[in-house]
Amino acid sequence: MKKTTLLLLLLSLVTVCEAQNRYCMTYEDFVNGNWVSVDTFYVTKRTKTEKFMGGGNDYKIVSKEKDVNKAIKKAFVIAQGDSMYVNCRYLRYQKTKFRGGYAKAWKIGTRSVLFVNMLIGKEVLTEQTTVGIMFGLAGTMAVATKARKYRVCYVISEGADEKGKIQIRLLDDDLIKQMLDEQAPSLLKEFYAESDDKKRIAAEHVMPILMKSGLIKNGQKQKLKSR
């Protein structure tokens, strides 16, 4: 219960601010701290129906200014105050995607972004196809609903390819071992204390451990370099 409450707090509804609204168009801009300042835009929590139809993604971000709205739809990350959001439209994992919308994100180290979203990938796609053949549309919808409720963490450590797509990595056993093995071996033991494979990589289990390690902080301040 405590883990779930913390995850909900980290992904809580964001109010509208008129200060420190900014974005980075590319991963490279983010790494170099090249943020573009803009006037007010609006960050709102999506409804369950919107998340289901849109393929996950907890937030939608819009601006009343046409040029700003056009820019943030293509931007890599958007920030409002101390909160950062990654644009999921161009992200790919095992050749599967989230579609439109934004997810809450945190900076990891100097070159990576961590975010929380629904589980996608070949395994989910195969299960949807198999169940769809056996039980039709109702079965496919049931699997999709289950996948959207299961939240995991992903890491971005590279920019877009020649097609404009960004490959992401699931924060699984191997990756979290790389992150915690030398820096926080006691927390690695806490991670492996969960014996169930799926529960172990669930965001509600992983996020508190990453926060204890200091790798991420709720309300991280992002360095702003306007241009």
C-alpha positions in Angstrom: 0.0 0.0 0.0 2.8 2.4 0.9 4.6 1.7 -2.4 1.4 2.3 -4.4 0.7 5.6 -2.5 4.2 6.8 -3.2 4.0 6.0 -6.9 0.6 7.8 -7.1 2.2 10.8 -5.4 5.0 10.9 -7.9 2.5 10.8 -10.8 0.0 13.2 -9.2 -2.0 15.8 -11.0 0.0 18.9 -11.9 -1.3 22.4 -11.6 -0.9 25.1 -14.2 2.1 27.4 -13.8 3.1 30.5 -15.6 6.8 30.3 -14.8 9.7 28.1 -15.8 7.8 26.5 -18.8 10.3 25.1 -21.2 11.2 22.3 -23.5 14.1 20.5 -25.3 13.5 19.6 -28.9 15.9 16.7 -29.0 17.8 14.3 -26.7 21.0 16.1 -27.6 19.5 19.4 -26.4 18.5 17.8 -23.1 22.0 16.4 -22.5 23.5 19.9 -23.3 21.0 21.7 -21.2 19.6 23.7 -24.1 16.1 24.5 -22.9 13.7 26.8 -24.8 11.6 29.0 -22.5 7.9 29.6 -23.4 4.8 31.2 -22.0 2.1 29.2 -20.2 1.2 25.7 -21.3 -1.2 23.4 -19.5 -0.3 20.0 -18.0 -3.3 17.8 -17.1 -3.8 14.3 -16.0 -5.5 12.1 -18.6 -8.7 10.2 -17.8 -8.7 6.4 -17.7 -10.5 6.3 -21.1 -8.0 8.7 -22.7 -5.1 6.6 -21.4 -6.7 3.4 -22.7 -7.5 4.9 -26.2 -4.1 6.7 -26.4 -1.9 3.7 -25.4 -0.9 4.6 -21.8 0.8 8.0 -21.2 -0.5 9.8 -18.1 -0.5 13.4 -19.2 -1.5 15.7 -22.0 0.2 19.0 -22.5 -1.3 21.8 -24.6 -0.8 25.6 -25.2 -3.2 28.3 -26.4 -0.3 29.6 -28.6 -0.3 27.8 -32.0 3.5 27.9 -32.4 4.2 26.7 -28.9 1.6 23.9 -29.3 3.2 22.8 -32.5 6.7 22.8 -30.9 5.8 20.8 -27.7 4.1 18.1 -29.8 7.5 17.4 -31.4 9.7 18.2 -28.4 11.7 15.4 -26.6 11.0 16.6 -23.1 8.8 19.3 -21.6 9.3 20.9 -18.1 7.1 22.9 -15.9 8.7 24.2 -12.7 10.5 21.2 -11.2 8.5 18.6 -13.1 9.6 17.0 -16.3 7.6 15.0 -18.9 8.9 13.0 -21.8 7.0 12.9 -25.1 6.1 9.2 -25.7 5.1 9.6 -29.4 8.5 8.8 -30.8 9.7 6.2 -28.2 10.1 2.5 -29.2 10.6 -0.7 -27.2 11.0 -4.0 -29.1 9.4 -2.3 -32.2 6.3 -1.4 -30.2 5.1 2.0 -29.2 3.0 4.1 -26.7 1.4 6.5 -29.3 0.8 10.1 -28.2 0.9 11.7 -24.8 3.5 12.4 -22.1 4.8 10.5 -19.1 6.4 11.9 -15.9 10.2 11.7 -16.2 13.4 12.1 -14.1 17.0 12.8 -15.0 19.4 9.9 -14.3 23.1 10.9 -14.2 24.1 13.3 -16.9 22.8 11.6 -20.0 19.7 9.5 -19.2 16.0 10.0 -18.6 13.8 7.6 -16.6 10.1 7.5 -17.0 7.1 5.4 -15.9 4.5 4.0 -18.3 2.6 0.9 -19.1 4.4 -2.3 -20.2 4.8 -2.7 -23.9 6.9 -5.1 -26.0 6.9 -8.3 -27.9 5.6 -10.4 -25.0 2.5 -8.1 -24.5 1.9 -8.0 -28.3 2.1 -11.8 -28.6 -0.3 -12.3 -25.6 -2.8 -9.8 -27.2 -2.6 -11.7 -30.5 -3.0 -15.1 -29.0 -5.9 -14.1 -26.7 -7.5 -12.2 -29.6 -7.5 -15.4 -31.7 -9.0 -17.4 -28.9 -11.5 -15.0 -27.4 -11.9 -12.2 -30.0 -12.1 -8.5 -29.3 -13.2 -8.9 -25.7 -10.1 -11.0 -24.9 -7.8 -8.5 -26.6 -9.4 -5.6 -24.7 -9.0 -7.5 -21.4 -5.2 -8.0 -22.0 -4.8 -4.4 -23.1 -6.5 -3.2 -19.9 -4.3 -5.4 -17.7 -1.2 -4.1 -19.4 -2.2 -0.5 -18.9 -2.6 -1.1 -15.1 0.9 -2.6 -14.8 3.4 0.2 -14.6 7.1 -0.2 -15.2 10.2 2.0 -15.6 12.1 2.8 -18.8 15.4 4.5 -19.5 16.3 6.7 -22.5 20.1 7.0 -23.1 20.3 7.9 -26.8 18.8 10.2 -29.3 16.6 9.6 -32.3 17.6 7.3 -35.2 17.5 8.2 -38.9 13.7 7.6 -38.8 13.2 9.9 -35.9 12.5 7.1 -33.4 14.1 6.8 -30.0 14.9 3.3 -28.6 14.3 2.8 -24.9 15.3 0.2 -22.4 13.1 -1.5 -19.8 14.5 -1.1 -16.3 14.8 -4.9 -15.7 17.0 -7.0 -13.4 20.1 -6.5 -15.6 19.9 -2.8 -15.9 19.0 -2.0 -12.3 22.0 -4.3 -11.2 24.3 -2.0 -13.3 22.8 1.0 -11.6 22.9 -0.2 -8.0 25.6 -2.9 -7.8 28.5 -0.6 -6.9 26.6 2.5 -5.7 24.1 0.8 -3.3 24.6 -2.9 -2.9 22.2 -3.0 0.1 19.4 -1.5 -2.1 20.1 -4.2 -4.7 19.3 -6.8 -2.0 16.1 -4.9 -1.3 15.3 -5.0 -5.0 15.8 -8.8 -5.2 13.9 -9.4 -2.0 10.8 -9.4 -4.2 10.8 -12.9 -5.7 8.0 -12.5 -8.3 9.7 -11.4 -11.6 6.9 -9.1 -12.6 6.4 -7.5 -9.2 10.1 -7.0 -8.9 10.4 -4.6 -12.0 7.0 -2.9 -11.3 7.4 0.9 -10.8 5.8 0.8 -7.4 8.7 -1.5 -6.2 11.5 0.1 -8.2 10.8 3.8 -7.7 11.2 3.9 -3.9 14.5 2.1 -4.2 15.8 4.5 -6.8 14.8 7.4 -4.6 16.6 5.9 -1.6 19.7 5.5 -3.8 19.7 9.2 -4.7 19.6 8.4 -8.4 16.3 10.2 -8.8 14.7 12.8 -6.6 11.0 13.9 -6.5 10.9 17.5 -7.7 14.3 17.4 -9.4 15.5 20.8 -10.6 16.5 20.8 -14.3 19.2 23.2 -15.4 17.7 25.9 -17.6 19.7 27.4 -20.5 17.3 29.6 -22.5 17.9 30.4 -26.1 
